Amino acid sequence: SQVIQEPGDRSHWCVVAYWEEKMRVGRLYSVQEPSLDIFYDLPQGNGFCLGQLNSDNKSQLVQKVRSKIGYGIQLTKEVDGVWVYNRSSYPIFIKSATLDNPDSRMLLVHKVFPGFSIKAFDYEKAYSLQRPNDHEFMQQPWTGFTMQISFVKGWGQCYTRQFISSCPCWLEVIFNDR
């Protein structure tokens, strides 16, 4: 497990928070390595193991989705941005300010099937972004530099869940803007 840096320390490129519905589980995970595996159970896995976090959540849906995370995802920082590879057997859902048309009023949630990758965050785009009018992003000071990823369950306009905080198991990734 890693120690969280002070905000002034620029050695990490992102910080990851794991949530179950409206509750954050465990502490923030600070990422220095160019690539990070986030998984629930991975034999000899190296990275952020969600299965080791103590969760008091008794919701059956949370338990069910948690058991489906499996090998989870891989976040990789490349020269052109941050890529997310879905290593699990179920789709993941991603919302990021740089995935959409900068003029769009609402950010869309993008579905990524098992075995596929997506360039989920683009640094250059993020610097030029105007703040989206998106309700979920409005509450956060680092609007352009955050990404949300839900395991198994989607949210937004096309789904019954309007907000990610209704999703059983999800991640918030906050990028260092340096």
Sequence and secondary structure as in RCSB ss.txt:
>XXXX:A:sequence
SQVIQEPGDRSHWCVVAYWEEKMRVGRLYSVQEPSLDIFYDLPQGNGFCLGQLNSDNKSQLVQKVRSKIGYGIQL
TKEVDGVWVYNRSSYPIFIKSATLDNPDSRMLLVHKVFPGFSIKAFDYEKAYSLQRPNDHEFMQQPWTGFTMQIS
FVKGWGQCYTRQFISSCPCWLEVIFNDR
>XXXX:A:secstr
      TT    SEEEEEEETTEEEEEEEEE SSEEEEES  TT  SEEGGGS      HHHHHHHHHHTT EEE
EEETTEEEEEE SSS EEEEEGGGS TT SS   EEE TT EEEEE HHHHHH      HHHHT TTGGGEEEEE
ES   STTSS  SGGGSSSEEEEEE   
